[in-house]
Amino acid sequence: MEQQQNADLTFEEALARLTEVVVELEKGELTLDQSLSYFEQGIGLLRILVQKLNAFEERVDVLMEDFYQEAPSWLDSRDSGGKTK
């Protein structure tokens, strides 16, 4: 159930929660069972963050491809960032 709750987090919320998990683990005050539980939470949050980043990257790629298809040919100089030489 916690995994489902984490999946609904925004990128920023998941990153903040991951930071909290890391802080608790770094304190070194948790039992072994607690440490394992926090570690599992951290891995789950990392998976969510990577999925969100991948989705973001794919969306940017699609948007940029659409842009370059509509842009004037002189602007389609991707290697120079759109600047003419």
Backbone bond lengths (Angstrom), bond angles and torsions (degrees), N, CA, C in turn:
res aa  C-N    CA-C-N  psi(-1)  N-CA   C-N-CA  omega(-1)  CA-C   N-CA-C  phi
1 M - - - 1.446 - - 1.523 111.18 -
2 E 1.323 116.67 -38.89 1.463 120.01 179.26 1.516 111.32 -62.61
3 Q 1.335 116.66 -36.03 1.463 120.76 177.94 1.526 110.42 -60.09
4 Q 1.342 116.96 -41.83 1.464 121.11 178.29 1.521 110.51 -64.47
5 Q 1.325 117.08 -41.98 1.463 120.92 178.27 1.514 110.21 -62.14
6 N 1.323 117.50 -42.12 1.456 121.31 179.14 1.525 111.72 -65.23
7 A 1.324 117.72 -33.75 1.464 121.28 -179.22 1.522 111.41 -64.53
8 D 1.323 117.27 -24.35 1.458 121.75 179.99 1.530 112.66 -84.83
9 L 1.320 117.39 -5.42 1.455 120.82 -179.21 1.525 111.05 -71.33
10 T 1.322 115.81 149.47 1.458 119.38 170.68 1.526 107.82 -73.71
11 F 1.312 116.55 168.18 1.459 120.52 178.01 1.528 110.03 -57.03
12 E 1.323 115.70 -46.34 1.458 120.70 -177.16 1.530 111.82 -64.93
13 E 1.331 116.82 -38.85 1.455 120.37 178.36 1.529 111.06 -66.75
14 A 1.325 116.55 -42.09 1.468 120.58 179.16 1.526 110.63 -64.65
15 L 1.326 116.44 -39.91 1.463 120.18 178.98 1.526 110.99 -65.84
16 A 1.335 116.72 -41.08 1.465 120.70 178.04 1.530 110.34 -64.07
17 R 1.319 116.52 -41.73 1.470 120.13 179.43 1.529 110.40 -66.35
18 L 1.318 117.06 -40.13 1.463 120.37 177.24 1.527 110.41 -61.89
19 T 1.308 116.79 -40.05 1.466 120.85 177.76 1.522 110.67 -60.59
20 E 1.337 116.64 -42.43 1.467 121.07 177.55 1.527 110.68 -61.57
21 V 1.312 116.66 -42.91 1.465 121.71 179.82 1.526 109.87 -61.71
22 V 1.315 117.06 -45.71 1.470 121.15 -178.91 1.526 110.56 -63.60
23 V 1.326 116.79 -42.28 1.468 120.26 179.00 1.528 110.28 -59.09
24 E 1.326 116.78 -45.74 1.464 120.21 179.62 1.526 111.49 -62.81
25 L 1.321 116.64 -42.04 1.466 119.59 179.03 1.525 111.44 -65.25
26 E 1.327 116.39 -39.43 1.464 119.90 -177.62 1.528 112.83 -70.56
27 K 1.322 117.89 -22.70 1.471 120.64 177.82 1.525 110.76 -62.86
28 G 1.329 116.39 -31.61 1.467 120.26 179.64 1.513 114.27 73.64
29 E 1.323 117.22 20.15 1.457 120.90 -177.28 1.531 113.29 -103.53
30 L 1.299 117.93 1.22 1.466 121.88 -177.63 1.523 110.07 -86.74
31 T 1.315 114.65 152.95 1.462 118.72 172.36 1.532 108.15 -70.65
32 L 1.299 115.77 170.76 1.457 119.97 179.41 1.532 110.38 -61.79
33 D 1.324 116.93 -44.08 1.467 120.75 178.64 1.524 111.59 -63.02
34 Q 1.327 116.51 -42.72 1.465 120.20 178.03 1.524 110.91 -64.06
35 S 1.318 115.79 -41.33 1.469 120.35 179.07 1.518 111.05 -60.88
36 L 1.321 116.41 -43.10 1.456 120.56 178.86 1.529 110.52 -63.71
37 S 1.314 116.41 -41.43 1.459 120.92 179.16 1.535 110.86 -63.28
38 Y 1.317 116.69 -44.88 1.470 120.52 177.67 1.524 111.08 -63.99
39 F 1.334 115.91 -40.39 1.462 120.08 178.92 1.525 110.18 -61.67
40 E 1.326 116.66 -44.03 1.466 120.81 177.64 1.525 110.91 -60.73
41 Q 1.332 116.90 -41.95 1.461 120.67 176.65 1.527 110.58 -60.99
42 G 1.312 115.72 -42.61 1.461 120.56 -179.88 1.518 112.17 -62.42
43 I 1.321 116.73 -43.11 1.466 120.57 178.50 1.525 110.19 -63.80
44 G 1.326 116.75 -41.66 1.460 120.42 177.49 1.527 111.57 -61.33
45 L 1.319 116.22 -42.41 1.462 120.33 178.58 1.531 111.08 -66.40
46 L 1.329 116.45 -39.27 1.470 119.77 176.63 1.527 111.33 -60.62
47 R 1.318 116.52 -42.01 1.469 120.23 178.38 1.531 110.34 -59.86
48 I 1.320 116.30 -43.76 1.467 120.79 179.48 1.524 110.30 -63.08
49 L 1.319 116.58 -44.12 1.463 120.34 -179.75 1.529 111.51 -62.91
50 V 1.316 116.80 -42.50 1.464 120.38 179.18 1.525 110.31 -64.97
51 Q 1.326 117.55 -42.22 1.468 120.37 177.95 1.522 111.11 -60.93
52 K 1.330 116.43 -43.33 1.459 120.00 179.84 1.526 111.18 -66.20
53 L 1.325 117.38 -40.26 1.467 120.41 177.51 1.526 111.52 -64.98
54 N 1.325 116.65 -41.77 1.463 120.05 178.28 1.522 111.23 -62.97
55 A 1.329 117.21 -42.24 1.458 121.04 178.36 1.529 110.68 -63.94
56 F 1.312 116.11 -40.14 1.458 121.06 177.93 1.531 110.53 -62.66
57 E 1.324 115.88 -46.56 1.469 120.56 -179.40 1.528 111.10 -61.75
58 E 1.332 116.48 -42.70 1.468 119.79 178.57 1.526 111.01 -62.41
59 R 1.317 116.31 -40.62 1.467 119.88 179.61 1.522 111.04 -65.32
60 V 1.328 117.22 -42.75 1.467 121.14 177.53 1.519 110.28 -61.46
61 D 1.334 116.96 -43.00 1.468 120.76 178.83 1.526 111.15 -59.33
62 V 1.331 117.21 -44.17 1.461 121.50 179.44 1.524 109.97 -64.01
63 L 1.315 116.81 -45.12 1.459 120.24 179.87 1.524 111.73 -62.34
64 M 1.314 116.49 -42.04 1.465 119.37 -179.60 1.522 111.01 -68.50
65 E 1.317 117.35 -39.43 1.468 120.46 178.25 1.523 109.98 -62.73
66 D 1.329 116.78 -44.29 1.464 120.48 176.48 1.523 110.91 -60.56
67 F 1.319 116.46 -41.54 1.458 120.70 179.69 1.528 110.50 -61.29
68 Y 1.328 117.06 -48.83 1.465 120.20 -177.21 1.518 112.24 -66.84
69 Q 1.340 117.53 -26.58 1.465 119.50 176.59 1.521 110.85 -70.48
70 E 1.318 117.51 -30.45 1.457 121.78 -178.36 1.521 113.05 -94.77
71 A 1.313 117.32 -17.18 1.463 121.41 -175.07 1.524 110.91 -74.10
72 P 1.329 116.67 154.15 1.467 119.69 174.76 1.532 110.01 -60.83
73 S 1.299 116.04 151.84 1.475 120.65 -175.38 1.520 112.39 -59.83
74 W 1.319 118.35 -34.21 1.465 119.62 -179.86 1.527 112.17 -66.15
75 L 1.346 116.93 -20.96 1.451 120.44 -179.81 1.524 111.41 -86.29
76 D 1.316 117.43 -15.80 1.463 121.16 -177.61 1.509 110.54 -81.34
77 S 1.301 115.38 55.27 1.451 122.30 177.15 1.528 106.33 -113.81
78 R 1.311 116.41 72.14 1.467 122.32 -172.18 1.524 112.93 -62.30
79 D 1.319 117.17 -32.56 1.459 119.50 -178.74 1.512 112.49 -66.63
80 S 1.332 117.40 -29.90 1.460 119.83 -178.62 1.515 111.57 -103.52
81 G 1.335 117.94 14.35 1.445 120.97 178.95 1.515 113.52 70.94
82 G 1.336 117.55 24.09 1.446 120.73 179.30 1.509 114.03 89.76
83 K 1.328 117.58 2.57 1.455 121.07 -178.74 1.521 109.53 -95.70
84 T 1.294 115.75 139.70 1.466 119.21 175.71 1.512 109.14 -78.40
85 K 1.331 114.53 153.26 1.475 118.68 -177.69 1.497 110.62 -89.99
